[in-house]
């Protein structure tokens, strides 16, 4: 029935027009797998739940969208850490629960862009303290070291692995500097 009504043609048009064409390089897949495995191992050593979905999303954004503002070091580190702190403060002030988590996510969505630290997983991380109670030091003890490791390792790999995308963007775009010199 689906095929007779042109369903496959429609599906093909949808995936060509709206589908994500990006295919991460194999070293990037290994990098994500390695860091997630390390988090699972550390969490299994009774250090708490460290393998959380926003961390996988952060690594995917850094690998697949390295030119995007949300993938740059400040957004990744500050956005994730501040989003978690917003959730921690909300849970401390209002008590844990789904309503607090929703309020924390909305607050992170309002605050992070104004600080130029918008990182979508940072908004998701605002939910975490209100839902899973990781403790008051989760942002400093887990999120900050993780994001520093992601940014540092992605930066190093972009220099060492030929198929790795350039990361991070330079602080001063070369084109603007050349345009200023030419004037």
N, C-alpha and C positions, 0 to 999 in steps of 0.2 A: 504494500500500500504506500509506504513512504517513498519508495523508488518511483512508482507510477506517477506520483504527483510532483515530481521534480525535486524531491527532498534532497537527493545527493547533490544536485546542482546548487541548491540553496545552501547546503552545508559547505560545499566547496567555496561558494562566494563569501560566506561568513568567515571562514577560516583565512581566506586570502586577504580579505579587507580588514578584519578585526583581530585576527590571530597574531600572536607574538612570534615574530620570525627568529628571534634570538636562539642560538644554540650555544650553551656555555662550553668552553674548551675543556677537554678531559682533565688537564691539571687543576682547573677550577673546581670541577666536581670532586676530585680527590681532596683538594683543600677543604671544601665544605664538609666532606665525609670525615676527614681527619679531625677537624675542630669539633664537630658534633660528637665524634667518638670520644675525644678527650673530655668533653663535658659530661658525657654519660659515665665514663670511667670515674671521673672526680665525684660525680653525684653518688655513684655506687660505693664510694669510700666514706660514706656517711657525712658528706659535706652538704647535704641538702639537695633539693631538686634544682639542677643547673641546666638541664636540657629542656629549654622552653621554646615554643614556636617563634616568638619574635627574634630570637638569635639566628635561626635559620633564615628568616626573612631578611635580616640585616646583611648576612653574608651573600644572599642571592642578589640583593640590590647592589652591593659593592661590586660583585662579579659581573652582573648582566647590565647594569646601568652606571658604569664608572664615571660618565660625564655628567650625570644628573646632580643637581644641587643636593638632593636628599642622600646621595652616596658620599659626599665629601666629608673629610675627617671631622670638622666641627659639628656638622649635622648628625653624624653617626654617634660620636662620643657624647656631645652635650645633649642632643635630642633624646637619646636612650637613657642617659643618666638622669636628666631633669624630668623626663616622663615618669621614670620610676620613683623619683623623689616626690612628685606631685601625687602619685598613687599612695605612697607611704604616708604623706602628710594627711591626705584625705582619710585613710584608714585609721590613723591615730586620732584625728579630730572627730570623725563621724562614726567610727566603728566599722568593722569589716562587713562586707555584704555586697550583693549585686547592685543595689542602688548607689552605694558609695563608689563601686568600681565604674559604673556608667558615668557618674559625675566626674570622677577623676579623669576618665578618657576625654570627656568633653572639655574639661579644664586644660588638659594637655594639648588638645587640638586648638584651643584658643590662645594658649601661652607660647607654645614652641615656635610657631611662625613669626610671632612678634619679636622673638629673640634671635631670629634667623637661624634657628636650630631645629627646623621641622624635619623629622625623620619618621615616616609612618610606623615603623616598629616601636618608636618611642611612645606613640599614642597607645599602642597595644600594651606596652610595658606598664603604663599607668594603671591598667586593670589588675595586673598581677598581685600587688601587695594587698589590695582589698579583697581579692578572691582566695588567695592561697597562703597568706600570712607568712612570708619568708623572713620577717624580722626587720628591725629598723636599719640594719646595716647592709641590706641586700644591694642597694644602689652602689655603695662604695666598695663592698667586698666581692660582688659578683659582676654587676653590669659594667662598671667602669673598667675593671681589668679585662673583661671579655672584649669590650669595644676597642680598647687600646690594642689588644692582640690582633683583632680583625684588621684594623687600620694599618698597623705596623707590618703584619704579614702580607697583606695585599699590596702594600707599597713596595716591599722587598721583592715579592714575586713578580711584580710588574717590571722590575728591572732585570730579574734573573731568568724568567721564562719567556721565550719568544712569543708564544701564543697568548700570553696574558695581556689583557687590555691595560693601557696606560692608566696609572692611578697613583696619587690623586691628581686632580687638575692643578696646573701651576697657579701660584698665588697671583701672579701678574701674567695675563695672557700675552703671548709674544706678539701677536698681530697689533695690539694697541701700542706696545712699546715701539715697534718698527714704524707705525704710523706717526707717532710723536717725534721720532728722530727725523723722519722724512720732512716734517713741517719745518 
